[in-house]
Amino acid sequence: AWTRSAAVRPGRERNDLALRAVGSRLVFSVNGAEVASVDDATLGEGRIGVFVGGDTNQSLLEPLTVETLD
């Protein structure tokens, strides 16, 4: 379920989003603050993508950085 977070800057202010995937664990951060984490063992290797949804939302994705940890 969606949950409000004080880490999200409102309006047209910039928000930095990060997702870390380590094994089956996903950790989501907004502006350096962890806002959610989930463990999902059904996830496997795959591709990445970005989805933005909502009523009258406008989004700019700049830049997108993908890093792998070996």
N, C-alpha and C positions, 0 to 999 in steps of 0.2 A: 504494500500500500504506500501511496505517496505521503510524505511527512514533511512539514515545513522545517526549515533549518535556518538558524541565525547566521550560518556561514554564507548563505546566498545573498549576494548584493542585489537590491531591487532595481527595477526600472532599466535604464540603459547603461548601468554600470557594468564593467567587465567582470566576469566570473571565470576563474581558472578551474577546469575540471580535470580530474585524474582518475584513472582506473588501474589498479594493480591486479594482475592475475598470477597467482603462484599456486601451481597444482590445481586443486579444486576450489581454492579460496579466492574470492573477488572482494576487493576493498575499494570503495568509492570515496573520493575526497573532493571538496569544494573549497577553493581558496586556502589550501593547506590544512583544512580541518577534515578529519574523517567523519563522514556522515552516514555511512552504511557499510556493512560487510555481510557476506553470505558464503556458505560452503555448499557447493553443488557438485557432487561426484559424477553427475551425468554429463558434465561438460567435458569435451575432448579438445583436441587440437582443431584449429579452424582458422577462419578469417576474421577480420574486424570490420565494423561498420558504425555509422553514427545515425541515430534516429532522433528527431526532434518532433514532439507532438504537442498539441494543445490548441485552444481557440485563440486566434489572432496573434500567435507568437511570431516573433521575428528573431532569427538567429544568424550569427556570423561565426563560422568556424575558422579560426586563424591563430596560430598554425596548428596542424595536427602532427604530433610527434609519436612515433612508435619505436619502442626500444625492446630488445630482447636481452635477457640476462642468461648468460651461459655459465 
